[in-house]
Amino acid sequence: MAPSSPMPSQGRRRPGSARGGGDGNGRGGVGAGAGRGGRRNRVASASAAAPSGSRLPNPRLTGLGSGLFCSVAMFLLGCLDQLLFGASPAVYGVLFLLVCVLTALWVRGGDVLSAPVVLPIAFAVGLLPVAEGGGGLLGRLMGLVTGLATQAGWLYGGTLLAAAIVLVRRVRWVRDRQRRG
């Protein structure tokens, strides 16, 4: 009978399987592939031991997902800023910093370098409801350009904050991959 583990039965690897570690002769164990399975068991047991009410969300977004997340979030926060605070640039800037940090923390390790690229695009998308503009498309476009020029400090600050977080995460990700293999 297989030893019980915190992973569900679908996730357990069989000894001697192609992906399950071991030496390929039907002997599982502490061979070359046991490090990954061991790590997953530790992560699963650590998450099972933690109370469910105290955990923070920890999604892992792809590069495209992080772009969609921060663009939609900034547009909705821009609309909310327009409704509640009358299009306050300072409130919008602080909300942008929050979205920058969340995006940099939630993007997957392999796609982490995409976060600082998509954040300025999200800033511009979210600035649409906040930007003051006259009537028509040209007035709205002029308000957007003016908003980008006058709020460049928030844009650069948020992007640099995300870039610093991303660089630290990337260095840790590369070191972990070098240790494992």
MODELLER restraints for C-alpha pairs under 7 A, 6 or more apart:
rsr = mdl.restraints
at = mdl.atoms
rsr.add(forms.Gaussian(group=physical.xy_distance, feature=features.Distance(at['CA:6:A'], at['CA:41:A']), mean=6.67, stdev=0.5))
rsr.add(forms.Gaussian(group=physical.xy_distance, feature=features.Distance(at['CA:6:A'], at['CA:44:A']), mean=6.15, stdev=0.5))
rsr.add(forms.Gaussian(group=physical.xy_distance, feature=features.Distance(at['CA:6:A'], at['CA:45:A']), mean=5.86, stdev=0.5))
rsr.add(forms.Gaussian(group=physical.xy_distance, feature=features.Distance(at['CA:7:A'], at['CA:41:A']), mean=6.82, stdev=0.5))
rsr.add(forms.Gaussian(group=physical.xy_distance, feature=features.Distance(at['CA:7:A'], at['CA:44:A']), mean=6.52, stdev=0.5))
rsr.add(forms.Gaussian(group=physical.xy_distance, feature=features.Distance(at['CA:13:A'], at['CA:20:A']), mean=4.94, stdev=0.5))
rsr.add(forms.Gaussian(group=physical.xy_distance, feature=features.Distance(at['CA:14:A'], at['CA:20:A']), mean=5.81, stdev=0.5))
rsr.add(forms.Gaussian(group=physical.xy_distance, feature=features.Distance(at['CA:15:A'], at['CA:21:A']), mean=6.85, stdev=0.5))
rsr.add(forms.Gaussian(group=physical.xy_distance, feature=features.Distance(at['CA:15:A'], at['CA:22:A']), mean=6.44, stdev=0.5))
rsr.add(forms.Gaussian(group=physical.xy_distance, feature=features.Distance(at['CA:15:A'], at['CA:26:A']), mean=6.08, stdev=0.5))
rsr.add(forms.Gaussian(group=physical.xy_distance, feature=features.Distance(at['CA:15:A'], at['CA:27:A']), mean=5.95, stdev=0.5))
rsr.add(forms.Gaussian(group=physical.xy_distance, feature=features.Distance(at['CA:15:A'], at['CA:28:A']), mean=4.12, stdev=0.5))
rsr.add(forms.Gaussian(group=physical.xy_distance, feature=features.Distance(at['CA:16:A'], at['CA:22:A']), mean=5.43, stdev=0.5))
rsr.add(forms.Gaussian(group=physical.xy_distance, feature=features.Distance(at['CA:16:A'], at['CA:23:A']), mean=6.56, stdev=0.5))
rsr.add(forms.Gaussian(group=physical.xy_distance, feature=features.Distance(at['CA:16:A'], at['CA:24:A']), mean=4.93, stdev=0.5))
rsr.add(forms.Gaussian(group=physical.xy_distance, feature=features.Distance(at['CA:16:A'], at['CA:25:A']), mean=6.03, stdev=0.5))
rsr.add(forms.Gaussian(group=physical.xy_distance, feature=features.Distance(at['CA:16:A'], at['CA:26:A']), mean=3.98, stdev=0.5))
rsr.add(forms.Gaussian(group=physical.xy_distance, feature=features.Distance(at['CA:16:A'], at['CA:27:A']), mean=5.32, stdev=0.5))
rsr.add(forms.Gaussian(group=physical.xy_distance, feature=features.Distance(at['CA:16:A'], at['CA:28:A']), mean=5.23, stdev=0.5))
rsr.add(forms.Gaussian(group=physical.xy_distance, feature=features.Distance(at['CA:17:A'], at['CA:24:A']), mean=6.81, stdev=0.5))
rsr.add(forms.Gaussian(group=physical.xy_distance, feature=features.Distance(at['CA:18:A'], at['CA:24:A']), mean=6.93, stdev=0.5))
rsr.add(forms.Gaussian(group=physical.xy_distance, feature=features.Distance(at['CA:20:A'], at['CA:33:A']), mean=6.68, stdev=0.5))
rsr.add(forms.Gaussian(group=physical.xy_distance, feature=features.Distance(at['CA:21:A'], at['CA:28:A']), mean=6.11, stdev=0.5))
rsr.add(forms.Gaussian(group=physical.xy_distance, feature=features.Distance(at['CA:21:A'], at['CA:31:A']), mean=6.21, stdev=0.5))
rsr.add(forms.Gaussian(group=physical.xy_distance, feature=features.Distance(at['CA:21:A'], at['CA:32:A']), mean=6.19, stdev=0.5))
rsr.add(forms.Gaussian(group=physical.xy_distance, feature=features.Distance(at['CA:21:A'], at['CA:33:A']), mean=3.89, stdev=0.5))
rsr.add(forms.Gaussian(group=physical.xy_distance, feature=features.Distance(at['CA:21:A'], at['CA:34:A']), mean=5.49, stdev=0.5))
rsr.add(forms.Gaussian(group=physical.xy_distance, feature=features.Distance(at['CA:22:A'], at['CA:28:A']), mean=3.94, stdev=0.5))
rsr.add(forms.Gaussian(group=physical.xy_distance, feature=features.Distance(at['CA:22:A'], at['CA:29:A']), mean=5.47, stdev=0.5))
rsr.add(forms.Gaussian(group=physical.xy_distance, feature=features.Distance(at['CA:22:A'], at['CA:30:A']), mean=6.81, stdev=0.5))
rsr.add(forms.Gaussian(group=physical.xy_distance, feature=features.Distance(at['CA:22:A'], at['CA:31:A']), mean=4.82, stdev=0.5))
rsr.add(forms.Gaussian(group=physical.xy_distance, feature=features.Distance(at['CA:22:A'], at['CA:32:A']), mean=6.58, stdev=0.5))
rsr.add(forms.Gaussian(group=physical.xy_distance, feature=features.Distance(at['CA:22:A'], at['CA:33:A']), mean=6.36, stdev=0.5))
rsr.add(forms.Gaussian(group=physical.xy_distance, feature=features.Distance(at['CA:23:A'], at['CA:31:A']), mean=6.47, stdev=0.5))
rsr.add(forms.Gaussian(group=physical.xy_distance, feature=features.Distance(at['CA:58:A'], at['CA:106:A']), mean=6.51, stdev=0.5))
rsr.add(forms.Gaussian(group=physical.xy_distance, feature=features.Distance(at['CA:59:A'], at['CA:106:A']), mean=5.64, stdev=0.5))
rsr.add(forms.Gaussian(group=physical.xy_distance, feature=features.Distance(at['CA:60:A'], at['CA:106:A']), mean=5.15, stdev=0.5))
rsr.add(forms.Gaussian(group=physical.xy_distance, feature=features.Distance(at['CA:60:A'], at['CA:107:A']), mean=5.23, stdev=0.5))
rsr.add(forms.Gaussian(group=physical.xy_distance, feature=features.Distance(at['CA:60:A'], at['CA:108:A']), mean=4.98, stdev=0.5))
rsr.add(forms.Gaussian(group=physical.xy_distance, feature=features.Distance(at['CA:61:A'], at['CA:106:A']), mean=5.91, stdev=0.5))
rsr.add(forms.Gaussian(group=physical.xy_distance, feature=features.Distance(at['CA:61:A'], at['CA:107:A']), mean=4.41, stdev=0.5))
rsr.add(forms.Gaussian(group=physical.xy_distance, feature=features.Distance(at['CA:61:A'], at['CA:108:A']), mean=5.47, stdev=0.5))
rsr.add(forms.Gaussian(group=physical.xy_distance, feature=features.Distance(at['CA:62:A'], at['CA:107:A']), mean=5.94, stdev=0.5))
rsr.add(forms.Gaussian(group=physical.xy_distance, feature=features.Distance(at['CA:62:A'], at['CA:108:A']), mean=5.80, stdev=0.5))
rsr.add(forms.Gaussian(group=physical.xy_distance, feature=features.Distance(at['CA:62:A'], at['CA:111:A']), mean=6.05, stdev=0.5))
rsr.add(forms.Gaussian(group=physical.xy_distance, feature=features.Distance(at['CA:63:A'], at['CA:107:A']), mean=6.86, stdev=0.5))
rsr.add(forms.Gaussian(group=physical.xy_distance, feature=features.Distance(at['CA:63:A'], at['CA:111:A']), mean=5.24, stdev=0.5))
rsr.add(forms.Gaussian(group=physical.xy_distance, feature=features.Distance(at['CA:63:A'], at['CA:114:A']), mean=5.59, stdev=0.5))
rsr.add(forms.Gaussian(group=physical.xy_distance, feature=features.Distance(at['CA:66:A'], at['CA:103:A']), mean=6.17, stdev=0.5))
rsr.add(forms.Gaussian(group=physical.xy_distance, feature=features.Distance(at['CA:66:A'], at['CA:107:A']), mean=6.10, stdev=0.5))
rsr.add(forms.Gaussian(group=physical.xy_distance, feature=features.Distance(at['CA:66:A'], at['CA:115:A']), mean=6.75, stdev=0.5))
rsr.add(forms.Gaussian(group=physical.xy_distance, feature=features.Distance(at['CA:67:A'], at['CA:118:A']), mean=5.24, stdev=0.5))
rsr.add(forms.Gaussian(group=physical.xy_distance, feature=features.Distance(at['CA:70:A'], at['CA:99:A']), mean=6.39, stdev=0.5))
rsr.add(forms.Gaussian(group=physical.xy_distance, feature=features.Distance(at['CA:70:A'], at['CA:103:A']), mean=6.65, stdev=0.5))
rsr.add(forms.Gaussian(group=physical.xy_distance, feature=features.Distance(at['CA:70:A'], at['CA:119:A']), mean=6.81, stdev=0.5))
rsr.add(forms.Gaussian(group=physical.xy_distance, feature=features.Distance(at['CA:70:A'], at['CA:122:A']), mean=5.75, stdev=0.5))
rsr.add(forms.Gaussian(group=physical.xy_distance, feature=features.Distance(at['CA:71:A'], at['CA:122:A']), mean=4.13, stdev=0.5))
rsr.add(forms.Gaussian(group=physical.xy_distance, feature=features.Distance(at['CA:71:A'], at['CA:125:A']), mean=6.22, stdev=0.5))
rsr.add(forms.Gaussian(group=physical.xy_distance, feature=features.Distance(at['CA:71:A'], at['CA:126:A']), mean=6.78, stdev=0.5))
rsr.add(forms.Gaussian(group=physical.xy_distance, feature=features.Distance(at['CA:74:A'], at['CA:96:A']), mean=6.90, stdev=0.5))
rsr.add(forms.Gaussian(group=physical.xy_distance, feature=features.Distance(at['CA:74:A'], at['CA:122:A']), mean=6.13, stdev=0.5))
rsr.add(forms.Gaussian(group=physical.xy_distance, feature=features.Distance(at['CA:74:A'], at['CA:123:A']), mean=6.55, stdev=0.5))
rsr.add(forms.Gaussian(group=physical.xy_distance, feature=features.Distance(at['CA:74:A'], at['CA:125:A']), mean=6.97, stdev=0.5))
rsr.add(forms.Gaussian(group=physical.xy_distance, feature=features.Distance(at['CA:74:A'], at['CA:126:A']), mean=4.43, stdev=0.5))
rsr.add(forms.Gaussian(group=physical.xy_distance, feature=features.Distance(at['CA:75:A'], at['CA:125:A']), mean=5.96, stdev=0.5))
rsr.add(forms.Gaussian(group=physical.xy_distance, feature=features.Distance(at['CA:75:A'], at['CA:126:A']), mean=3.82, stdev=0.5))
rsr.add(forms.Gaussian(group=physical.xy_distance, feature=features.Distance(at['CA:78:A'], at['CA:92:A']), mean=6.52, stdev=0.5))
rsr.add(forms.Gaussian(group=physical.xy_distance, feature=features.Distance(at['CA:78:A'], at['CA:126:A']), mean=5.14, stdev=0.5))
rsr.add(forms.Gaussian(group=physical.xy_distance, feature=features.Distance(at['CA:78:A'], at['CA:127:A']), mean=6.26, stdev=0.5))
rsr.add(forms.Gaussian(group=physical.xy_distance, feature=features.Distance(at['CA:78:A'], at['CA:129:A']), mean=5.72, stdev=0.5))
rsr.add(forms.Gaussian(group=physical.xy_distance, feature=features.Distance(at['CA:78:A'], at['CA:130:A']), mean=5.69, stdev=0.5))
rsr.add(forms.Gaussian(group=physical.xy_distance, feature=features.Distance(at['CA:79:A'], at['CA:129:A']), mean=5.60, stdev=0.5))
rsr.add(forms.Gaussian(group=physical.xy_distance, feature=features.Distance(at['CA:81:A'], at['CA:87:A']), mean=5.32, stdev=0.5))
rsr.add(forms.Gaussian(group=physical.xy_distance, feature=features.Distance(at['CA:81:A'], at['CA:88:A']), mean=6.58, stdev=0.5))
rsr.add(forms.Gaussian(group=physical.xy_distance, feature=features.Distance(at['CA:81:A'], at['CA:91:A']), mean=6.99, stdev=0.5))
rsr.add(forms.Gaussian(group=physical.xy_distance, feature=features.Distance(at['CA:81:A'], at['CA:92:A']), mean=6.54, stdev=0.5))
rsr.add(forms.Gaussian(group=physical.xy_distance, feature=features.Distance(at['CA:82:A'], at['CA:129:A']), mean=6.67, stdev=0.5))
rsr.add(forms.Gaussian(group=physical.xy_distance, feature=features.Distance(at['CA:82:A'], at['CA:130:A']), mean=5.78, stdev=0.5))
rsr.add(forms.Gaussian(group=physical.xy_distance, feature=features.Distance(at['CA:87:A'], at['CA:130:A']), mean=4.88, stdev=0.5))
rsr.add(forms.Gaussian(group=physical.xy_distance, feature=features.Distance(at['CA:93:A'], at['CA:154:A']), mean=5.30, stdev=0.5))
rsr.add(forms.Gaussian(group=physical.xy_distance, feature=features.Distance(at['CA:96:A'], at['CA:158:A']), mean=6.71, stdev=0.5))
rsr.add(forms.Gaussian(group=physical.xy_distance, feature=features.Distance(at['CA:97:A'], at['CA:158:A']), mean=4.96, stdev=0.5))
rsr.add(forms.Gaussian(group=physical.xy_distance, feature=features.Distance(at['CA:100:A'], at['CA:119:A']), mean=6.76, stdev=0.5))
rsr.add(forms.Gaussian(group=physical.xy_distance, feature=features.Distance(at['CA:100:A'], at['CA:158:A']), mean=5.78, stdev=0.5))
rsr.add(forms.Gaussian(group=physical.xy_distance, feature=features.Distance(at['CA:100:A'], at['CA:159:A']), mean=6.85, stdev=0.5))
rsr.add(forms.Gaussian(group=physical.xy_distance, feature=features.Distance(at['CA:100:A'], at['CA:162:A']), mean=5.52, stdev=0.5))
rsr.add(forms.Gaussian(group=physical.xy_distance, feature=features.Distance(at['CA:101:A'], at['CA:162:A']), mean=5.78, stdev=0.5))
rsr.add(forms.Gaussian(group=physical.xy_distance, feature=features.Distance(at['CA:103:A'], at['CA:115:A']), mean=6.46, stdev=0.5))
rsr.add(forms.Gaussian(group=physical.xy_distance, feature=features.Distance(at['CA:104:A'], at['CA:115:A']), mean=5.77, stdev=0.5))
rsr.add(forms.Gaussian(group=physical.xy_distance, feature=features.Distance(at['CA:104:A'], at['CA:162:A']), mean=5.36, stdev=0.5))
rsr.add(forms.Gaussian(group=physical.xy_distance, feature=features.Distance(at['CA:104:A'], at['CA:165:A']), mean=6.24, stdev=0.5))
rsr.add(forms.Gaussian(group=physical.xy_distance, feature=features.Distance(at['CA:104:A'], at['CA:166:A']), mean=5.80, stdev=0.5))
rsr.add(forms.Gaussian(group=physical.xy_distance, feature=features.Distance(at['CA:109:A'], at['CA:170:A']), mean=6.77, stdev=0.5))
rsr.add(forms.Gaussian(group=physical.xy_distance, feature=features.Distance(at['CA:109:A'], at['CA:173:A']), mean=6.36, stdev=0.5))
rsr.add(forms.Gaussian(group=physical.xy_distance, feature=features.Distance(at['CA:112:A'], at['CA:166:A']), mean=6.00, stdev=0.5))
rsr.add(forms.Gaussian(group=physical.xy_distance, feature=features.Distance(at['CA:112:A'], at['CA:170:A']), mean=6.75, stdev=0.5))
rsr.add(forms.Gaussian(group=physical.xy_distance, feature=features.Distance(at['CA:113:A'], at['CA:166:A']), mean=6.51, stdev=0.5))
rsr.add(forms.Gaussian(group=physical.xy_distance, feature=features.Distance(at['CA:116:A'], at['CA:159:A']), mean=5.62, stdev=0.5))
rsr.add(forms.Gaussian(group=physical.xy_distance, feature=features.Distance(at['CA:116:A'], at['CA:162:A']), mean=6.00, stdev=0.5))
rsr.add(forms.Gaussian(group=physical.xy_distance, feature=features.Distance(at['CA:116:A'], at['CA:163:A']), mean=5.54, stdev=0.5))
rsr.add(forms.Gaussian(group=physical.xy_distance, feature=features.Distance(at['CA:119:A'], at['CA:159:A']), mean=6.45, stdev=0.5))
rsr.add(forms.Gaussian(group=physical.xy_distance, feature=features.Distance(at['CA:120:A'], at['CA:155:A']), mean=6.57, stdev=0.5))
rsr.add(forms.Gaussian(group=physical.xy_distance, feature=features.Distance(at['CA:123:A'], at['CA:155:A']), mean=6.90, stdev=0.5))
rsr.add(forms.Gaussian(group=physical.xy_distance, feature=features.Distance(at['CA:127:A'], at['CA:144:A']), mean=6.65, stdev=0.5))
rsr.add(forms.Gaussian(group=physical.xy_distance, feature=features.Distance(at['CA:128:A'], at['CA:144:A']), mean=6.27, stdev=0.5))
rsr.add(forms.Gaussian(group=physical.xy_distance, feature=features.Distance(at['CA:131:A'], at['CA:143:A']), mean=5.16, stdev=0.5))
rsr.add(forms.Gaussian(group=physical.xy_distance, feature=features.Distance(at['CA:131:A'], at['CA:144:A']), mean=5.39, stdev=0.5))
rsr.add(forms.Gaussian(group=physical.xy_distance, feature=features.Distance(at['CA:131:A'], at['CA:147:A']), mean=5.78, stdev=0.5))
rsr.add(forms.Gaussian(group=physical.xy_distance, feature=features.Distance(at['CA:132:A'], at['CA:143:A']), mean=5.00, stdev=0.5))
rsr.add(forms.Gaussian(group=physical.xy_distance, feature=features.Distance(at['CA:133:A'], at['CA:139:A']), mean=4.82, stdev=0.5))
rsr.add(forms.Gaussian(group=physical.xy_distance, feature=features.Distance(at['CA:133:A'], at['CA:140:A']), mean=4.43, stdev=0.5))
rsr.add(forms.Gaussian(group=physical.xy_distance, feature=features.Distance(at['CA:133:A'], at['CA:142:A']), mean=6.55, stdev=0.5))
rsr.add(forms.Gaussian(group=physical.xy_distance, feature=features.Distance(at['CA:133:A'], at['CA:143:A']), mean=4.42, stdev=0.5))
rsr.add(forms.Gaussian(group=physical.xy_distance, feature=features.Distance(at['CA:134:A'], at['CA:140:A']), mean=6.13, stdev=0.5))
